[in-house]
Amino acid sequence: MDRLIVKNFGPLKDVDIELNKINLLIGENGSGKSVLGKLLNILKNLSHEINIQQKDFEGHLESFGISYIQENTFLQYFINDKLFIEFRENKFELKEYEDISKTNIQNLEKINKIIMLIKQLDKLENLKDDILNPLKNKIKEILDDDNFKIVNSLVDEVGLEYFESTLQEMIVKEKSHYIPAERNLISIFSSSILSFINSNLPIPKYLIEFGSQFELARRQIKTLDLLNVKYIYENNLDNVYFSKHKSLPLDKSSSAIQSVLPLLLVVKYLKTNLNKNKNTHIIIEEPELNLFPKAQLDILKSIVANIPLHSSLLLMTHSPYVLSTLNTLMMAYKAGNLGEEAKKEVNKLFQEEQWINPKEFSAYFLEDGIARDIRGRTGLISENVIDEISDEMACDFEELLELYSEYSHDK
């Protein structure tokens, strides 16, 4: 099991969390959820790089806007219970981890090989097919069919620098994918997404990377049903159909659709393309953004159902409805495993791919810089925690009701 220890890093004072297949972070605004999620994303992605130096680590922190290193900052990141990265006394150290290093070298060789072939294709684009086809076949041997089609269509449209990052998305097995809360901005740039990706504007790195994923996803998937509408990518445009003949551009649709569509499209794309890969990680910031409670349930079910094989999921949320939904999906697993008849009945309510094994779930409440495990003895999120979050406003209302009743008699 992976584990992350963080001390004295921005708002994070003393955090020690174990990372499971599905993970949850909940806390108030400013509690450090995003900082912890971004830090985890960086650490996981460092595991596919070679000869990582301290300047590389600090550069990643800066690109994500979390340069919070202090003299007493302490970090330890374990992969499969082996210490992989440590930062203490202002010194970064990469611990020996042979399995990852071997995979890194193999992936780097694949990427360099394809880039060389693409450069040859660029030089030979006006030559006969009997010269071009053997080169394309060499690329096809390295990539699967779907990724080869995407590569083929992207070669003529984007520069090599962006193309290299695309190759890493396709090939690298140890990869973390960060889906930010700012994902609704993608709809604004959707009609010129390649210009957005290649621009020199001061756009956060994680948003540019997400834009790259969205570009790959919409080219491959093209259609998606969500929130009682149908998304179709046609003629290089993102359209949302409310009926058979009525549609709006994505950037003119509701805030909920602008938030959910890029999220689900990328998650579905990752499942389609990464099922054969191991150790892929998806980190989602505020999956409930702009959503009605019922819609939160539906979106959570869809996210869980589309987690790629061998992958992990981290959700950062403010919403008690997200907690209740995850508990419901864990209860579906428990009830569905009581026998064939029980399984059939549970499947009428929740499909098996939406069930969550409580043993594969971790949940933490971030408060005052400390992460508190909020699972009960059954592995589900403690009802006391959900009640504590949900009932806070109800208590205020009851107190006001008592005050109203008391003082209304005086009039």
GIMOUR-V80714 format. One record per pair of residues at least 24 apart in sequence whose C-alpha atoms are under 10 Angstrom apart, sorted by the first residue. I is the first residue (numbers start at 1). J is the second residue. If there is no record, write none. Layout:
BEGIN
i->[I/I]
j->[J/J]
END
This chain:
BEGIN
i->[1/1/1/1/1/2/2/2/2/2/2/2/2/3/3/3/3/3/3/3/3/3/4/4/4/4/4/4/4/4/4/4/4/5/5/5/5/5/5/6/6/6/6/6/6/6/6/6/6/7/7/7/7/7/7/7/7/7/8/8/8/8/8/8/8/8/8/9/9/9/9/9/9/9/9/9/9/9/9/9/9/10/10/10/10/10/10/10/10/10/11/11/11/11/11/11/11/11/12/12/12/12/12/12/12/12/12/13/13/13/13/13/13/13/14/14/14/14/14/15/15/15/15/15/15/15/16/16/16/16/16/16/16/17/17/17/17/17/17/18/18/18/18/18/18/18/19/19/19/19/19/19/19/19/19/19/20/20/20/20/20/20/20/20/20/21/21/21/21/21/21/21/21/21/21/21/21/21/21/21/22/22/22/22/22/22/22/22/22/22/22/22/22/22/22/22/22/22/23/23/23/23/23/23/23/23/23/23/23/24/24/24/24/24/24/24/24/24/24/24/24/24/24/24/24/24/25/25/25/25/25/25/25/25/25/25/25/25/25/25/25/25/25/26/26/26/26/26/26/26/26/26/26/26/26/26/26/26/26/26/27/27/27/27/27/27/27/27/27/27/27/28/28/28/28/28/28/28/29/29/29/30/30/30/30/31/31/31/31/31/31/31/32/32/32/32/32/32/33/33/33/33/33/33/33/33/33/33/33/33/34/34/34/34/34/34/34/34/34/35/35/35/35/35/35/36/36/36/37/37/37/37/37/37/37/37/38/38/38/38/38/38/38/38/39/39/40/40/40/40/40/40/41/41/41/41/41/41/41/41/41/42/42/42/42/43/43/43/43/43/43/43/44/44/44/44/44/44/44/44/44/44/44/45/45/45/45/45/45/45/45/46/46/46/46/46/46/47/47/47/47/47/47/47/47/47/47/47/47/47/48/48/48/48/48/48/48/48/48/48/48/48/48/48/49/49/49/49/49/49/49/49/49/50/50/50/50/50/50/50/51/51/52/52/52/52/53/53/53/54/54/54/54/54/54/55/56/57/57/58/60/62/62/63/63/63/63/64/64/64/64/65/65/65/100/100/103/103/103/104/104/104/106/106/107/107/107/107/107/107/108/108/108/110/110/110/110/110/110/110/111/111/111/111/111/111/111/111/111/112/112/113/113/113/114/114/114/114/114/114/114/115/115/115/115/115/118/118/118/118/118/119/119/121/122/122/142/143/143/143/144/144/144/146/146/146/147/147/147/147/149/149/150/150/150/150/151/153/154/154/157/158/158/158/158/159/159/161/162/162/162/162/162/163/165/165/166/166/166/166/169/169/169/169/169/169/169/170/170/170/170/171/171/171/172/172/172/172/173/173/173/173/173/173/173/174/174/174/174/174/174/175/175/175/175/175/175/175/176/176/176/176/176/176/176/176/177/177/177/177/177/177/177/177/177/177/177/177/177/178/178/178/178/178/178/178/178/178/178/178/179/179/179/179/179/179/179/179/179/179/179/179/179/179/179/179/179/180/180/180/180/180/180/180/180/180/180/181/181/181/181/181/181/181/181/181/181/182/182/182/182/182/182/182/183/183/183/183/183/183/183/183/183/183/183/183/184/184/184/184/184/184/184/184/184/184/184/184/184/185/185/185/185/185/186/186/186/186/186/186/186/186/186/186/187/187/187/187/187/187/187/187/187/187/187/187/187/188/188/188/188/188/189/190/190/190/190/190/190/190/190/191/191/191/191/191/191/192/192/193/210/210/210/211/211/212/213/213/213/213/213/213/214/214/214/214/214/214/214/214/215/215/215/216/216/216/216/217/217/217/217/217/217/217/217/217/217/218/218/218/218/219/220/220/220/221/221/221/221/221/222/223/224/224/224/224/225/225/226/226/226/226/226/226/226/226/227/227/227/227/227/227/227/227/229/230/231/231/231/254/255/255/255/256/256/256/256/256/256/257/257/258/258/259/259/259/259/259/259/260/260/260/260/260/260/260/260/263/263/263/264/264/264/264/267/267/267/267/267/267/267/268/268/268/268/268/268/269/269/270/270/270/270/270/271/271/271/271/271/271/272/272/272/272/273/274/274/274/274/274/275/275/275/275/275/276/276/276/277/277/277/277/278/278/278/278/278/279/279/279/279/279/280/280/280/280/280/280/280/281/281/281/281/281/281/281/282/282/282/282/282/282/282/283/283/283/283/283/284/284/284/284/284/285/285/285/285/285/286/286/286/286/286/286/287/287/287/287/287/287/288/288/288/288/288/288/288/289/289/289/292/293/293/293/293/293/294/294/296/296/296/297/297/297/297/297/297/297/297/298/300/300/300/300/301/301/301/301/301/301/301/301/302/302/303/304/304/304/304/304/305/305/305/305/305/305/306/306/307/307/312/312/313/314/314/314/315/316/318/319/319/319/320/320/320/320/320/320/320/321/321/321/322/323/323/323/323/323/323/323/323/324/324/324/324/324/326/326/326/326/326/326/326/327/327/327/327/327/327/327/327/327/328/328/328/329/329/329/329/329/329/329/330/330/330/330/330/330/330/330/330/330/330/330/331/331/331/331/331/331/332/332/333/333/334/334]
j->[78/79/80/81/82/77/78/79/80/81/82/83/84/40/76/77/78/79/80/81/82/83/36/39/40/43/75/76/77/78/79/83/85/74/75/76/77/78/86/36/39/73/74/75/76/77/87/369/370/70/72/73/74/75/76/88/369/370/68/69/70/71/72/73/74/75/369/35/36/39/66/67/68/69/70/71/72/73/74/75/369/35/36/66/67/68/69/70/73/369/35/36/68/366/367/368/369/370/36/68/73/366/367/368/369/370/371/73/74/367/368/369/370/371/74/368/369/370/371/75/364/366/369/370/371/372/75/76/364/370/371/372/373/362/363/364/371/372/373/78/81/361/362/363/364/373/78/79/80/312/313/314/360/361/362/363/311/312/313/314/359/360/361/362/363/279/281/307/310/311/312/313/314/356/357/358/359/360/361/362/281/282/304/307/311/312/313/314/315/326/356/357/358/359/360/361/362/363/283/312/313/314/315/316/360/361/362/363/364/283/284/313/314/315/316/317/322/323/326/361/362/363/364/365/374/381/285/286/314/315/316/317/318/323/362/363/364/365/366/371/372/373/374/286/315/316/317/318/319/320/322/323/363/364/365/366/367/371/372/374/316/317/318/319/364/365/366/367/368/371/389/317/318/319/365/366/367/368/317/318/367/366/367/368/369/365/366/367/368/369/370/371/366/367/368/369/370/371/285/286/315/316/317/318/364/365/366/367/369/371/66/180/181/283/284/285/286/316/317/61/64/65/66/67/68/66/316/366/178/180/283/284/285/314/315/316/64/65/66/178/180/206/283/285/64/66/77/176/178/281/283/314/175/176/177/178/206/281/282/283/314/175/176/177/178/76/77/78/84/85/175/176/77/79/84/85/174/175/176/177/279/280/281/172/173/174/175/176/177/280/281/84/85/94/174/175/176/79/84/85/94/97/100/101/103/104/173/174/175/176/100/101/102/103/104/105/107/108/168/172/173/174/175/176/100/101/103/104/105/107/108/172/174/100/101/102/103/104/105/108/94/101/85/92/93/94/92/93/94/87/90/91/92/93/94/92/92/87/92/92/205/204/205/203/204/205/206/204/205/206/207/204/205/206/173/174/172/173/174/172/173/174/171/172/167/168/171/172/173/174/168/171/172/139/142/143/167/168/171/172/142/164/165/166/167/168/170/171/172/164/167/138/139/142/138/139/140/142/143/164/167/139/160/163/164/167/151/152/155/160/163/155/160/155/155/156/171/167/170/171/170/171/273/220/272/273/171/216/220/273/219/220/216/217/219/220/216/219/216/219/194/194/195/197/198/194/198/198/194/197/198/209/212/212/209/212/209/212/213/216/209/212/213/216/270/273/274/270/273/274/277/273/274/277/274/277/278/280/274/276/277/278/279/280/281/277/278/279/280/281/311/277/278/279/280/281/282/311/279/280/281/282/283/311/312/313/206/209/210/213/266/267/270/280/281/282/283/284/313/206/207/209/210/213/281/282/283/284/285/314/206/207/209/210/211/213/262/263/266/267/282/283/284/285/286/287/315/206/207/210/259/263/283/284/285/286/287/207/259/263/284/285/286/287/288/289/316/206/207/210/259/285/286/289/207/210/211/214/258/259/260/261/262/263/285/289/250/251/255/256/257/258/259/260/261/262/263/289/290/211/251/258/259/262/210/211/214/215/250/251/258/259/261/262/211/238/249/250/251/252/253/255/257/258/259/261/262/249/250/251/252/258/251/214/215/236/237/238/249/250/251/236/237/238/249/250/251/236/237/236/262/263/266/262/266/266/262/265/266/267/269/270/261/262/263/264/265/266/267/269/262/265/266/265/266/269/270/262/264/265/266/267/268/269/270/272/273/262/265/266/269/269/265/269/272/265/266/268/269/272/265/265/261/264/265/268/261/264/257/260/261/264/295/298/299/302/256/257/260/261/291/295/298/299/257/261/257/261/265/290/289/290/291/288/289/290/291/292/295/290/291/289/290/286/287/288/289/290/291/287/288/289/290/291/295/296/299/287/299/303/299/302/303/306/302/303/304/305/306/307/308/302/303/305/306/307/308/306/308/306/307/308/309/311/305/306/307/308/309/311/306/307/308/309/308/307/308/309/310/311/307/308/309/310/311/308/309/310/308/309/310/311/308/309/310/311/312/308/309/310/311/312/307/308/309/310/311/312/313/307/308/310/311/312/313/314/307/308/311/312/313/314/315/312/313/314/315/316/313/314/315/316/317/314/315/316/317/318/315/316/317/318/319/322/315/316/317/318/319/322/315/316/317/318/319/321/322/317/318/319/321/319/320/321/322/325/321/325/321/322/325/321/322/323/324/325/326/328/329/325/325/326/329/354/325/326/329/350/351/353/354/355/353/354/354/329/353/354/355/356/351/352/353/354/355/356/353/354/353/354/360/361/361/361/362/363/363/364/389/386/389/390/385/386/387/388/389/390/391/386/389/390/386/363/380/381/382/383/385/386/389/380/381/383/386/387/354/355/356/358/361/380/381/355/356/358/379/380/381/382/383/386/355/356/380/353/354/355/356/357/358/380/354/355/356/357/358/359/360/361/378/379/380/381/355/356/357/358/378/380/356/357/357/358/358/378]
END
